[in-house]
Amino acid sequence: MINTFRARWSTLTRNQQLVIGAIAAFVLLGLLFSGSFAPSRLLAVAAIVLVAFPVHEFAHAAMAVRLGDNTPKLQGRYTLNPLVHIDPVGALLILFTGFGWARPVQWNPRNVDTDPKVASILVALAGPISNLLLAIVALLLLRIGFAPTSFLGNFIEWFARINVMLLVFNLIPVPPLDGSHILFALWPNMNYQVRGILEQYGFLILFGIILLASWLIFVPVEIIWWVLTAIL
């Protein structure tokens, strides 16, 4: 895992490394003073990495296979084994910010049995929908009283809330997130220069959103959270 992290880090430019390092330091300081390293939250983060991330990526793989493309199977991604899905950078980011990612599942739109654009939307949506379903299951567990202790209750609530955050985060239309695949499928004639900028600087754009415009994420998260807790 450490070697993978180093390899990914080495692909970044010096300026990108400095920006990411500064953001990480800023976020870490904020977390240290906000109590976000509570044991129940840390356990929830571990569950996200070992359960939610694999489920998310398996959902992508399962949808691609269902549509006729066996690429995820051939690459060993048609599984819930967390070891084949974990991305070290995404795992660390989920700890510090509540947002993160796993290794993207690859699939070939030329192999599907339906319109490739429709397939792109369905495969992209499968992951975020899995996060929504996990959040609903967790909230239902709380509703039926499956939390005999406050610690377990806090853990389940953190798990549900982080899944809602991942739902919203992954729908941001910036590469490499799922929302970008939906955007490109719905807007196939997008100006190639705009698309090139999004693909080249997507990583930095995401960090900029997290640092400077996190309300774009937290406002939808709070709305969805309010709706879920109101109806469940």
C-alpha positions in Angstrom: 0.0 0.0 0.0 2.8 2.4 0.9 4.6 1.7 -2.4 1.3 2.3 -4.3 0.9 5.6 -2.5 4.5 6.6 -3.4 4.0 5.7 -7.0 0.8 7.8 -7.2 2.4 10.7 -5.4 5.4 10.7 -7.7 3.1 11.2 -10.7 2.1 14.6 -9.4 4.0 17.8 -10.2 5.8 19.7 -7.5 3.2 22.4 -7.3 0.4 19.8 -7.1 2.2 18.1 -4.2 2.6 21.4 -2.4 -1.0 22.3 -2.8 -2.2 18.9 -1.6 0.2 19.0 1.3 -1.0 22.4 2.4 -4.6 21.3 2.1 -3.9 18.2 4.1 -2.2 20.1 6.8 -5.1 22.6 7.0 -7.7 19.9 7.2 -5.7 17.9 9.8 -5.5 20.9 12.1 -9.2 21.5 11.7 -9.9 17.9 12.6 -7.6 17.9 15.6 -9.6 20.7 17.1 -13.1 19.4 16.0 -13.1 16.0 17.7 -13.4 14.2 14.4 -11.0 11.5 15.5 -13.5 10.1 18.0 -13.3 6.3 18.2 -16.8 5.8 16.8 -15.9 7.9 13.7 -12.6 6.1 13.2 -14.4 2.8 13.3 -16.9 4.2 10.8 -14.1 5.2 8.5 -12.6 1.7 8.7 -16.1 0.3 7.8 -16.2 2.7 4.8 -12.9 1.6 3.5 -13.5 -2.2 4.1 -17.2 -2.3 3.3 -18.6 0.8 1.6 -15.8 1.2 -0.9 -15.8 -2.4 -2.0 -19.6 -2.3 -2.3 -19.4 0.9 -4.4 -16.9 -0.5 -6.8 -18.6 -3.9 -7.0 -21.8 -2.1 -7.9 -20.0 -0.5 -10.9 -18.5 -3.9 -11.9 -21.9 -5.7 -11.5 -23.7 -3.2 -13.6 -21.1 -3.4 -16.4 -21.2 -7.2 -16.3 -25.0 -7.1 -16.3 -24.9 -5.0 -19.4 -22.7 -7.5 -21.2 -19.1 -6.4 -20.5 -16.9 -9.0 -18.6 -13.9 -6.7 -18.3 -14.4 -6.3 -14.5 -14.4 -10.1 -14.1 -11.3 -10.5 -16.2 -9.5 -7.9 -14.1 -10.6 -9.4 -10.8 -12.8 -6.5 -9.8 -16.0 -8.4 -9.7 -15.7 -9.1 -6.0 -16.3 -7.6 -2.6 -12.7 -8.3 -1.5 -11.6 -4.9 -0.2 -7.9 -5.6 -1.0 -8.5 -5.3 -4.7 -10.4 -2.1 -4.4 -8.5 0.0 -1.9 -6.7 3.1 -3.1 -4.3 4.4 -0.4 -4.8 8.1 -1.3 -8.6 7.8 -1.3 -8.5 5.8 2.0 -6.4 8.5 3.7 -8.6 11.3 2.4 -11.8 9.7 3.8 -10.2 9.8 7.2 -9.2 13.5 7.0 -12.2 15.0 5.0 -15.0 12.5 4.9 -14.6 12.2 1.1 -12.5 9.6 -0.7 -12.5 7.0 -3.3 -11.3 3.4 -4.2 -9.6 2.2 -7.3 -11.9 2.8 -10.3 -13.4 -0.2 -12.0 -12.5 -0.4 -15.7 -15.0 -1.5 -18.3 -15.3 -1.4 -22.0 -18.4 0.4 -23.5 -17.9 -1.4 -26.8 -18.8 -4.7 -25.1 -22.2 -3.7 -23.7 -25.6 -4.8 -25.1 -27.1 -1.4 -25.0 -26.4 2.2 -26.0 -22.9 3.0 -24.7 -24.1 6.4 -23.5 -26.9 4.8 -21.5 -24.5 2.2 -20.2 -22.1 4.9 -19.1 -24.8 6.6 -17.0 -26.0 3.3 -15.5 -22.5 2.1 -14.6 -21.6 5.5 -13.1 -24.9 5.7 -11.1 -24.5 2.2 -9.7 -21.8 3.3 -7.3 -23.4 6.3 -5.7 -26.8 4.5 -5.5 -25.0 1.7 -3.5 -23.9 4.4 -1.0 -27.4 5.6 -0.7 -28.6 2.1 0.0 -26.0 1.5 2.6 -27.0 4.8 4.3 -30.6 3.7 4.3 -29.8 0.3 5.8 -27.7 1.9 8.5 -30.5 4.4 9.4 -33.0 1.6 9.5 -30.8 -0.3 12.0 -30.9 2.8 14.2 -34.7 3.1 13.7 -35.3 -0.5 14.9 -33.1 0.0 17.9 -30.1 -2.0 16.7 -27.7 0.1 18.8 -27.7 -1.0 22.5 -24.9 1.4 23.3 -24.3 5.1 22.5 -20.9 4.1 20.9 -22.6 1.7 18.5 -25.3 4.2 17.7 -22.7 6.9 17.0 -20.7 4.4 14.8 -23.8 3.5 12.7 -24.8 7.2 12.4 -21.3 8.1 11.2 -21.3 5.3 8.8 -24.7 6.4 7.3 -23.6 10.1 7.2 -20.3 9.4 5.4 -22.2 7.3 2.9 -24.4 10.2 2.1 -21.3 12.4 1.8 -19.8 9.9 -0.7 -23.1 9.8 -2.6 -22.9 13.6 -3.1 -19.2 13.7 -3.6 -19.2 11.1 -6.3 -21.8 12.9 -8.3 -19.7 16.0 -8.7 -19.2 16.3 -12.5 -15.4 16.4 -12.3 -13.0 13.6 -13.4 -12.4 11.0 -12.2 -15.6 11.0 -10.2 -18.8 9.2 -11.3 -20.5 12.5 -12.0 -18.1 13.3 -14.8 -19.0 10.1 -16.7 -22.7 11.1 -16.4 -21.8 14.6 -17.6 -19.8 13.4 -20.6 -22.5 10.9 -21.6 -25.3 13.5 -21.4 -23.1 16.1 -23.2 -21.1 14.2 -25.8 -20.4 17.3 -27.8 -18.7 19.2 -25.0 -15.9 21.5 -26.1 -12.8 19.3 -26.2 -10.8 22.1 -24.5 -13.2 22.3 -21.6 -13.2 18.5 -21.3 -9.4 18.4 -21.5 -9.1 21.0 -18.7 -11.5 19.0 -16.5 -9.6 15.7 -17.1 -6.1 17.3 -16.6 -6.9 19.4 -13.5 -9.8 17.4 -12.0 -7.7 16.3 -9.0 -6.8 19.9 -8.1 -10.4 21.1 -8.8 -11.7 18.6 -6.3 -9.3 19.7 -3.7 -10.2 23.3 -4.4 -13.9 22.5 -3.9 -13.2 20.7 -0.6 -11.1 23.6 0.7 -12.8 26.6 -0.7 -16.4 25.6 -1.6 -17.2 22.7 0.6 -20.8 24.1 0.9 -21.4 22.7 -2.6 -21.1 19.3 -1.0 -22.4 19.9 2.5 -25.6 21.6 1.5 -26.9 18.7 -0.6 -25.6 16.3 2.1 -27.7 18.0 4.8 -30.8 18.1 2.5 -30.5 14.4 1.7 -29.8 13.6 5.4 -32.8 15.6 6.5 -35.0 13.8 4.0 -33.7 10.3 5.0 -34.0 10.9 8.7 -37.5 12.3 8.2 -38.9 9.3 6.3 -37.0 6.5 7.9 
